Amino acid sequence: MLPLPPDSILFSIGPLAIRWYGLLYAVGLLVAYQFMVREAKRRKLNADLIANGLIIISIAALIGGRLYHVIDAWDRYSANPIGALIPPYEGLGAPGGLITGTIALAILLRRWRQSPWGWVDVAGPAILVMQAIARWGNWFNQELYGAPTDLPWGLAIDCVHRAASVTCAAVGDSATFHPLFLYESLSGLAGALLLPALGERLKKRVTPGLIGLSAIAWYAVTRLLLEGLRLENWKVGGVPTAYFVMGSILLATLLIAAARVRAATSDTALRPAPRKARTTAKPKRRRI
């Protein structure tokens, strides 16, 4: 069983509370930055652009992630909407952050006149790196857990942090739950390790952009598989909204990837074959 976490506040400086959630988000961002710098240099891209770009993209992702979370958990904020705007922040919706972060990336690349596909390969796996680390902040906040389970790795949750459908009165004090944060973290770690390694092994045969698009598809599939375990999630017509959002992201990613492969195949087919060098036969010497 995964035990209850320590207090969500790491330490306080006067009225300012430093929380594990924010610290792990910052650590995830730092590790993702180092990952992107390494990948950019390996792909001969201008790594100096990453520092400024990452700040802008992170802010955009924070805004989108916070907005998605507030809508997703509106029952928590409806009585006090101002609580959604002021610290401490105890939740971000990854789908919202993915959407606004991608928009910010596209705007920056256009403004900087950068070819996008190499940067997609740099940024895509970095998102998985970020998720693998930052998701542990959800453990300290006792959030992002799923339905009750008897599995050995079930997650303990305090009564005060439980959803209305799984209160201590309803399922017992000792009930444990699916640690969705852990599932997402492990999935992100696996994708961040496997996809760049696959791209390096097949670098002469992989179309630029496919590794990054594969990372986005990897995360979308992870969310689609786990969404059914979530409790009291945001629904439209009885269907979790994340199915629509992440399903749309997955479909768009697959269509873009298919278009990239088709374009690369067409370019290869239209490219003229290299001419063979002509060899002039040496005249035979006559014997006298």
C-alpha positions, -999 to 999 in steps of 0.1 A, spaced: 0 0 0 12 35 -8 12 54 25 -3 88 33 21 115 22 38 140 45 22 174 49 17 192 15 36 223 28 73 218 27 81 249 47 69 284 53 85 318 51 63 341 70 29 340 53 44 323 22 40 286 21 63 265 -1 44 234 -12 57 201 -25 34 205 -55 50 237 -66 85 224 -59 80 193 -79 65 213 -108 97 235 -107 120 204 -106 101 188 -135 104 220 -155 142 222 -148 148 185 -158 126 190 -189 147 221 -198 180 201 -195 164 174 -216 154 198 -243 188 215 -244 205 181 -249 180 171 -276 183 205 -294 221 203 -295 220 168 -308 196 179 -336 218 209 -343 190 234 -333 195 267 -315 193 257 -279 196 293 -268 160 298 -277 148 273 -251 152 294 -220 129 323 -230 106 300 -249 101 276 -220 91 305 -196 64 316 -220 52 281 -228 51 272 -191 30 303 -182 6 294 -210 4 258 -198 -2 269 -162 -31 291 -173 -47 264 -195 -41 237 -169 -55 258 -141 -86 267 -162 -92 231 -171 -89 220 -135 -112 246 -121 -139 236 -147 -133 199 -140 -136 205 -102 -162 232 -103 -182 217 -75 -152 225 -53 -150 262 -64 -186 271 -72 -193 283 -36 -161 304 -36 -150 312 -72 -122 336 -60 -105 305 -45 -98 294 -81 -77 325 -86 -57 330 -54 -30 307 -40 -25 280 -28 -31 262 -61 -38 225 -56 -46 213 -91 -38 216 -128 -56 199 -156 -29 184 -180 -52 185 -211 -57 222 -207 -20 228 -202 -12 207 -232 -35 227 -255 -24 262 -244 13 251 -242 11 238 -278 -5 270 -290 22 291 -274 49 269 -289 34 272 -324 32 310 -320 69 312 -309 82 290 -336 64 311 -362 77 343 -347 112 330 -346 109 316 -381 120 281 -370 111 249 -388 87 233 -364 93 196 -368 127 193 -351 113 213 -322 83 191 -320 107 161 -315 125 181 -288 93 193 -269 72 161 -271 93 138 -250 100 167 -226 63 169 -218 65 133 -207 96 141 -186 77 169 -169 47 147 -162 68 119 -147 82 143 -121 54 168 -115 27 141 -110 42 133 -76 30 167 -64 -5 152 -67 5 126 -41 14 152 -16 -19 170 -23 -38 137 -20 -54 141 -54 -55 124 -87 -66 91 -73 -91 66 -88 -117 41 -77 -112 20 -46 -90 -10 -51 -76 -40 -32 -43 -41 -52 -11 -41 -32 -2 -6 -44 -35 9 -34 -32 46 -23 -43 57 12 -63 89 13 -74 109 43 -111 113 49 -110 150 44 -95 147 9 -119 120 -4 -145 126 -31 -182 126 -21 -188 91 -35 -160 75 -15 -162 91 19 -150 72 49 -186 66 59 -193 51 25 -163 29 19 -145 28 53 -115 45 67 -90 18 55 -101 19 19 -73 24 -7 -76 38 -42 -59 35 -76 -29 59 -76 -36 75 -110 -8 100 -104 17 70 -102 3 54 -133 8 87 -153 42 92 -138 54 57 -148 39 60 -182 56 94 -187 90 80 -176 87 50 -200 77 72 -229 105 97 -222 131 69 -222 118 48 -251 107 73 -277 140 93 -280 160 61 -279 139 47 -307 143 80 -327 181 78 -323 182 42 -334 161 48 -365 171 85 -371 178 79 -408 143 64 -413 121 84 -390 105 115 -405 112 147 -384 83 154 -361 72 118 -356 89 112 -323 74 144 -308 40 135 -322 44 100 -308 50 114 -273 18 134 -275 -1 104 -287 15 83 -259 2 108 -233 -33 109 -249 -36 71 -249 -25 71 -212 -52 95 -202 -78 77 -222 -70 44 -205 -70 59 -170 -100 82 -173 -125 55 -165 -109 50 -131 -112 87 -121 -139 98 -96 -164 126 -101 -147 139 -132 -160 166 -155 -187 150 -177 -208 161 -207 -239 140 -213 -226 114 -187 -193 110 -206 -161 122 -191 -150 154 -209 -114 141 -211 -125 114 -235 -136 141 -259 -105 163 -253 -79 136 -253 -96 117 -281 -95 148 -303 -59 154 -294 -50 118 -303 -70 119 -336 -53 152 -346 -19 139 -337 -24 107 -358 -37 127 -388 -7 151 -386 17 121 -383 1 104 -413 4 136 -434 41 139 -424 48 104 -435 29 108 -467 48 141 -475 81 125 -468 73 95 -490 62 118 -518 95 138 -515 115 106 -517 96 93 -547 100 126 -566 136 130 -558 157 121 -589 179 91 -586 216 99 -584 234 96 -617 259 68 -621 293 80 -631 302 70 -666 333 49 -670 353 50 -702 366 17 -713 403 16 -718 413 5 -753 429 -29 -755 466 -29 -763 475 -48 -794 503 -72 -791 529 -70 -818 
